[in-house]
Amino acid sequence: MLAAVVERYGPPEVVHVAERPDPVPGPGEMRVRVRTTSVGASDVAFRAGSPWFARLFTGLRRPRRPVLGTDFAGVVDAVCPGGAGAPGFAVGDRVHGVTGVASGTHAELVVVAGDGAVQHVPDGVDDVEAVAMLDGLLTALPFLRDVGGVRPGSRVLVNGASGAVGSAAVQLARWMGAEVTAVTSTPNVALVRALGAAHVIDYTAERFTDLPGPFDLVFDAVGRSSFRRCRRLLAARGVYATTVPSASVLLLMPITRVLGRRRAAIAFTGLRSDAAKRADLALLPQLHAEGAFAPVIDRVDGLADIVEAHRRAGTGRKVGTVVVAVDPRLAVDPRLAAGDLGLRRAGSADA
Ligand SMILES: NC(=O)c1ccc[n+]([C@@H]2O[C@H](COP(=O)([O-])OP(=O)(O)OC[C@H]3O[C@@H](n4cnc5c(N)ncnc54)[C@H](OP(=O)(O)O)[C@@H]3O)[C@@H](O)[C@H]2O)c1
């Protein structure tokens, strides 16, 4: 099979497409022919080996797992021979899911456990959407529900509302009955409003930290703020939650939990159990059918252009998800993809 391989830490150019042995499914596993995958912020960090502490997990001198990627959508291509396959799945089924720390989805084939974080693709969802929904849902939902305790009537502020996580957070918070204030820059104001934000703050014109509040949850989906700067925005039992670890939030989380009425929090949603992720994936058919959640797609690159996909994801300016079409029939001109998919998303939300 072909795979995007990273044998040393470095800039996007260290990624190259190479032949690798086809993986073989074991008992309880299935092999998926990957149609689409994505390049996200964690792939960028694991390729660059930065921040340094990421190397404690990925390998000190060089990447321990040279094929990156955690998200996939594709078709079951083989199950373990001898009747020990993956219950509930058969060859030819359309599936999507995440491999987590095992990575390996930037490849034509990936082996996943049948009881892993995988499910059938909901009806009416195409291969690009099927992969682009994963990171946003599996990150934003636990932050909103489990960390923030969002419920109907909650006042939620989402900073970084145009990223994969933030754009999912705006839609999901609204679905949960919250009143959403979204923070983004001028080019993304219309998109974020179309996603369902009641109020949009353009951070190039005003500072969201000057807002009167109060908010039950300030969700900093891009980790560009801090508990100290957001504290005065929080309601009496409000939570400041960030996706990006810092010494300050790691220190403040246990302290504010014991002492403060207003809390600082971080979660590592990728480290949740497969069962927890699978339960959240199971919400997607309902969310899709209700029109409550659709992924925002930045661009679609072919596997041969994965260096470009890393470059774009590494800018910190992607709008939604950078998708990689491993199946060459799905690869389209990135400039067309960005325009077309952006309009399609905003149009469908307005409808
Ligand atoms: N803790 C966890 O378990 C977990 C899980 C998944 C992801 N993450 C982390 O979550 C973060 C977000 O990931 P992502 O994929 O959504 O997006 P991303 O690539 O990190 O961010 C892209 C978006 O951020 C916006 N942005 C950049 N600077 C901003 C600022 N100062 N204020 C407001 N918005 C700003 C950009 O919009 P503009 O161009 O309009 O500014 C862009 O649309 C990453 O750092 C990732 O590592 C953590």
The ligand as an ORCA input file, in Angstrom:
! r2SCAN-3c Opt
* xyz 0 1
  N      -7.108     18.942     24.220
  C      -7.547     18.111     23.287
  O      -7.974     17.002     23.574
  C      -7.543     18.547     21.841
  C      -8.200     17.764     20.877
  C      -8.225     18.224     19.554
  C      -7.588     19.420     19.218
  N      -6.919     20.106     20.189
  C      -6.272     21.390     19.898
  O      -7.303     22.306     19.594
  C      -6.747     23.375     18.856
  C      -7.730     23.748     17.776
  O      -7.661     22.873     16.700
  P      -8.456     23.179     15.336
  O      -8.186     22.030     14.444
  O      -9.834     23.566     15.628
  O      -7.855     24.495     14.716
  P      -6.521     25.285     14.473
  O      -5.862     24.953     13.223
  O      -5.672     25.230     15.650
  O      -7.167     26.752     14.419
  C      -7.689     27.247     13.230
  C      -8.591     28.443     13.487
  O      -8.165     29.211     14.621
  C      -8.530     30.555     14.391
  N      -7.639     31.445     15.154
  C      -6.300     31.579     15.028
  N      -5.843     32.484     15.915
  C      -6.928     32.939     16.595
  C      -7.103     33.867     17.655
  N      -6.078     34.543     18.180
  N      -8.344     34.061     18.138
  C      -9.404     33.399     17.621
  N      -9.294     32.510     16.614
  C      -8.073     32.275     16.115
  C      -8.342     30.738     12.898
  O      -9.301     31.661     12.439
  P      -8.873     33.143     12.003
  O      -7.999     32.996     10.810
  O     -10.196     33.770     11.735
  O      -8.163     33.727     13.165
  C      -8.593     29.345     12.310
  O      -9.856     29.244     11.654
  C      -5.380     22.885     18.371
  O      -4.374     23.531     19.119
  C      -5.393     21.405     18.684
  O      -4.102     20.899     18.952
  C      -6.888     19.697     21.469
*
